[in-house]
Amino acid sequence: MMTRAHYILKELGTQLQNLREGMPVPGRILIVDEEGEDYGQVLASILPGCRITVVACPTMAKRHFLSSLTDLVVLNHSPGVSCLELLPAFKICHPSVPVVVVTGCGSEDLAIEAFRHGAIDYFHKPFDFRDLELTLRAILEFRRKRKDQESSQPVGGIQKALLFIEANFHASLRLDKVARQVGMSVSCFERHLKKQKGMTFVAYVNNLRVARARELLKVTSAPMLEIALSCGFGNQSHFNRVFKKVTGCTPGDCRKKNFFRG
C-alpha cells in the first residue's frame, strides 16, 4: 500500500533526481521525540537548508507548534506518549502542516489510526536515514511548490484580505493594517467584509479565534491562558468575555461539556 508521501514522490516526477542529489530544500522541521537529539543532528547535516527544532516534552511541543512557524513535524510514538494524543491537536491547529510519525513500538493498527488522524507518512525505528531524508525533502518541496502555485493565482482584494486574516488571526490584527495589506481603504474594506461575511472586522476575527479555541479545548488539556494567547487574545479575561459572547458559555464550561461527552 502506498502512503500519501509516496504519492507526493510520484507527483514530483522529474524532481526526484534533484532530491536524491541532496539539493538544499528550505524548511522548518519540528521533531517531537525524547530521542530526537540523536537523529536531529544527523538530519541537520544532510538537510542543510532546514532549521530543525527538537522538543521532548509534549506540552512544550504544543506551545512551540502554536507559537512558531513550522513546515513539517516528525512526531514520535512511544508507550508513554501516544502520537494519537498530539496528532489531532496539531492537525486542528494547522491542518496544512504535514506530520510524519516515527515509532519503535508501532503496529499496523497504529499506522492505520495515524493516517486516519492526518499523518502523511509512517516510519518504524530504526529507520533508514536516506529513506527519511528523501521523504522529508519530497514533502517540503511539494509544500513549497503548492505555495508558489497558490500565490501565483490572481486573488481579489477582499479574498486576499480574508486569506490574510485566516492566516494571522492568532497574531495582533488591526483593521487599518489589514486594509493596507490588500490595498483598500478602511471604509471600502469594512463595506466589502460586511457584505461578504455579514459581520464587522472585530466580530469576524473574534469568531475565528473562538472557533480555534473551541477545537483546542476539545483535544488538549492546555491551560486556559495558553489557549487564549495562542488564539490571539491578549489576556484570559478578554478571552473569557469574548468566548461567552460568541458561544453563550465560558471556556471552562465548554471544556467540561466536551469532557463528559467524551
C-alpha positions as CSV (number, residue, x, y, z in Angstrom):
1,M,0.0,0.0,0.0
2,M,1.4,3.4,-1.0
3,T,1.3,6.1,1.6
4,R,0.5,9.7,0.8
5,A,4.2,10.6,0.9
6,H,4.8,8.1,-1.9
7,Y,2.1,9.7,-4.0
8,I,3.8,13.0,-3.4
9,L,7.1,11.5,-4.6
10,K,5.3,10.2,-7.7
11,E,3.7,13.5,-8.4
12,L,7.0,15.3,-8.2
13,G,8.3,13.2,-11.0
14,T,11.4,14.8,-12.5
15,Q,12.2,16.5,-9.2
16,L,13.2,13.1,-7.7
17,Q,16.7,13.2,-9.2
18,N,17.4,16.6,-7.7
19,L,16.1,15.4,-4.3
20,R,18.3,12.4,-4.3
21,E,21.3,14.6,-5.2
22,G,20.9,16.5,-2.0
23,M,20.0,19.9,-3.3
24,P,19.0,22.2,-0.4
25,V,15.3,22.3,0.4
26,P,14.5,25.1,2.9
27,G,12.0,24.4,5.7
28,R,11.3,24.5,9.5
29,I,11.1,21.0,10.9
30,L,9.9,20.2,14.5
31,I,10.9,16.9,15.9
32,V,8.9,15.8,18.9
33,D,10.8,12.9,20.4
34,E,12.9,12.1,23.5
35,E,15.5,10.6,21.2
36,G,15.2,13.4,18.7
37,E,18.5,15.0,19.5
38,D,20.3,11.9,18.2
39,Y,18.8,11.8,14.8
40,G,18.0,15.5,14.7
41,Q,21.7,16.2,14.4
42,V,22.1,13.7,11.5
43,L,19.1,15.3,9.7
44,A,20.6,18.8,10.2
45,S,23.8,17.6,8.5
46,I,22.0,16.1,5.5
47,L,19.3,18.8,5.2
48,P,21.4,21.9,5.4
49,G,18.6,24.1,4.2
50,C,16.4,23.2,7.1
51,R,16.1,24.6,10.5
52,I,15.4,21.7,12.9
53,T,14.0,22.1,16.4
54,V,13.9,19.1,18.8
55,V,11.4,19.1,21.7
56,A,11.0,16.1,24.0
57,C,8.1,17.3,26.2
58,P,4.6,17.1,24.6
59,T,3.5,20.3,26.4
60,M,6.4,22.2,25.1
61,A,5.9,20.8,21.7
62,K,2.4,22.1,21.6
63,R,3.5,25.5,22.7
64,H,6.2,25.6,20.1
65,F,3.8,24.5,17.4
66,L,1.2,27.1,18.3
67,S,3.7,30.0,18.6
68,S,6.2,29.3,15.9
69,L,6.1,28.8,12.1
70,T,6.5,25.1,11.3
71,D,6.6,23.5,7.8
72,L,6.8,19.8,8.9
73,V,6.5,17.8,12.1
74,V,8.3,14.5,12.9
75,L,6.2,13.0,15.7
76,N,7.4,10.1,17.8
77,H,5.0,7.4,19.3
78,S,6.0,5.6,22.5
79,P,4.3,3.7,25.2
80,G,4.5,6.8,27.4
81,V,3.4,9.4,24.9
82,S,0.9,8.3,22.1
83,C,1.2,10.1,18.8
84,L,-2.6,9.9,18.7
85,E,-2.8,12.4,21.5
86,L,-0.7,15.1,19.8
87,L,-1.5,14.5,16.2
88,P,-5.2,15.6,16.3
89,A,-4.2,18.8,18.1
90,F,-1.5,19.6,15.5
91,K,-3.9,19.0,12.6
92,I,-6.7,21.1,14.2
93,C,-4.3,24.0,14.9
94,H,-2.6,24.0,11.4
95,P,-4.2,21.4,9.1
96,S,-1.8,22.2,6.3
97,V,1.3,21.3,8.2
98,P,2.4,17.7,7.3
99,V,3.1,15.2,10.2
100,V,5.4,12.2,9.8
101,V,5.0,9.6,12.6
102,V,8.1,7.6,13.8
103,T,8.0,4.8,16.4
104,G,9.9,1.9,17.8
105,C,6.8,0.1,19.1
106,G,4.3,0.5,16.4
107,S,1.8,-1.8,14.7
108,E,-0.3,-2.0,11.7
109,D,-3.3,-0.7,13.7
110,L,-1.3,2.3,14.9
111,A,-0.2,3.1,11.4
112,I,-3.9,3.0,10.2
113,E,-5.0,5.2,13.1
114,A,-2.1,7.7,12.5
115,F,-3.1,8.0,8.8
116,R,-6.8,8.4,9.8
117,H,-5.8,11.3,12.1
118,G,-3.9,13.0,9.3
119,A,-0.3,11.7,9.3
120,I,1.3,11.9,5.9
121,D,3.8,9.0,6.4
122,Y,4.9,6.5,9.0
123,F,8.4,5.1,9.8
124,H,9.4,2.3,12.2
125,K,12.6,2.7,14.1
126,P,15.4,2.0,13.4
127,F,14.7,3.7,10.1
128,D,17.0,4.2,7.1
129,F,18.1,7.9,7.2
130,R,18.2,8.1,3.4
131,D,14.6,7.0,3.2
132,L,13.5,9.5,5.8
133,E,15.6,12.2,4.2
134,L,14.1,11.6,0.8
135,T,10.6,11.7,2.2
136,L,11.2,14.9,4.2
137,R,12.7,16.5,1.1
138,A,9.8,15.5,-1.1
139,I,7.2,16.7,1.4
140,L,8.9,20.1,1.8
141,E,9.4,20.5,-2.0
142,F,5.8,19.6,-2.7
143,R,4.7,22.1,0.0
144,R,6.8,24.8,-1.5
145,K,5.5,24.2,-5.0
146,R,1.9,24.3,-3.8
147,K,2.5,27.6,-2.0
148,D,4.1,29.0,-5.1
149,Q,1.1,27.9,-7.2
150,E,-1.4,29.4,-4.8
151,S,0.5,32.7,-4.6
152,S,0.6,33.0,-8.4
153,Q,-3.2,32.7,-8.6
154,P,-4.9,36.1,-9.0
155,V,-6.9,36.9,-5.9
156,G,-9.4,39.8,-5.4
157,G,-8.9,42.4,-2.7
158,I,-11.5,41.0,-0.2
159,Q,-10.5,37.4,-0.8
160,K,-6.9,38.3,-0.3
161,A,-7.9,40.1,3.0
162,L,-9.8,37.1,4.2
163,L,-6.9,34.8,3.5
164,F,-4.6,37.2,5.3
165,I,-6.9,37.2,8.4
166,E,-7.3,33.5,8.4
167,A,-3.5,33.0,8.3
168,N,-2.8,35.6,11.0
169,F,-5.8,35.7,13.3
170,H,-3.7,34.3,16.2
171,A,-1.5,37.4,16.0
172,S,-2.3,41.1,16.7
173,L,-4.5,42.4,13.9
174,R,-5.7,45.9,13.3
175,L,-8.4,46.9,10.8
176,D,-6.2,49.6,9.2
177,K,-3.3,47.2,8.9
178,V,-5.3,44.5,7.1
179,A,-6.9,47.1,4.7
180,R,-3.5,48.5,3.9
181,Q,-2.2,45.0,3.3
182,V,-4.6,44.4,0.5
183,G,-4.5,48.0,-0.9
184,M,-8.0,49.0,0.2
185,S,-9.3,51.9,2.2
186,V,-10.7,51.1,5.7
187,S,-14.2,52.1,4.7
188,C,-14.1,50.1,1.5
189,F,-12.7,47.0,3.3
190,E,-15.4,47.3,6.0
191,R,-18.1,47.5,3.4
192,H,-17.0,44.5,1.4
193,L,-16.4,42.5,4.6
194,K,-19.9,43.2,5.9
195,K,-21.4,42.3,2.5
196,Q,-19.5,39.0,2.2
197,K,-19.4,37.8,5.8
198,G,-22.4,39.7,7.4
199,M,-20.3,41.0,10.3
200,T,-17.8,43.6,11.3
201,F,-14.0,43.1,11.2
202,V,-13.8,42.6,15.0
203,A,-16.6,40.1,15.1
204,Y,-15.1,38.1,12.2
205,V,-11.7,37.9,13.8
206,N,-13.2,37.0,17.2
207,N,-15.3,34.3,15.6
208,L,-12.2,32.8,14.0
209,R,-10.3,32.9,17.3
210,V,-13.2,31.4,19.3
211,A,-13.6,28.6,16.7
212,R,-10.0,27.7,17.1
213,A,-10.2,27.9,20.9
214,R,-13.2,25.5,20.9
215,E,-11.2,22.9,18.9
216,L,-8.2,23.2,21.2
217,L,-10.5,22.8,24.3
218,K,-11.7,19.6,22.8
219,V,-8.4,18.0,22.1
220,T,-5.9,19.4,24.6
221,S,-5.6,20.0,28.4
222,A,-3.6,23.1,27.9
223,P,-4.1,25.9,30.4
224,M,-6.8,28.5,29.5
225,L,-4.2,31.3,29.3
226,E,-2.1,29.3,26.9
227,I,-5.1,28.7,24.7
228,A,-6.1,32.3,24.9
229,L,-2.7,33.6,23.9
230,S,-2.2,31.0,21.1
231,C,-5.6,32.1,19.6
232,G,-4.7,35.8,19.5
233,F,-6.3,37.1,22.8
234,G,-4.2,39.4,24.8
235,N,-5.3,38.0,28.2
236,Q,-7.5,35.4,29.7
237,S,-10.2,37.9,30.9
238,H,-10.7,39.2,27.3
239,F,-10.7,35.6,26.1
240,N,-13.4,34.6,28.6
241,R,-15.6,37.6,27.8
242,V,-15.4,37.2,24.0
243,F,-15.8,33.4,24.2
244,K,-19.0,33.7,26.2
245,K,-20.4,36.4,23.9
246,V,-19.9,34.2,20.8
247,T,-20.8,30.8,22.2
248,G,-23.1,31.5,25.2
249,C,-20.9,29.7,27.6
250,T,-17.5,30.1,29.3
251,P,-14.3,28.3,28.0
252,G,-14.4,26.3,31.3
253,D,-18.0,25.2,30.7
254,C,-17.1,24.2,27.1
255,R,-14.2,22.1,28.2
256,K,-16.4,20.3,30.9
257,K,-19.1,19.6,28.3
258,N,-16.6,18.0,26.0
259,F,-15.0,16.1,28.8
260,F,-18.3,14.5,29.9
261,R,-19.4,14.0,26.3
262,G,-16.2,12.1,25.6
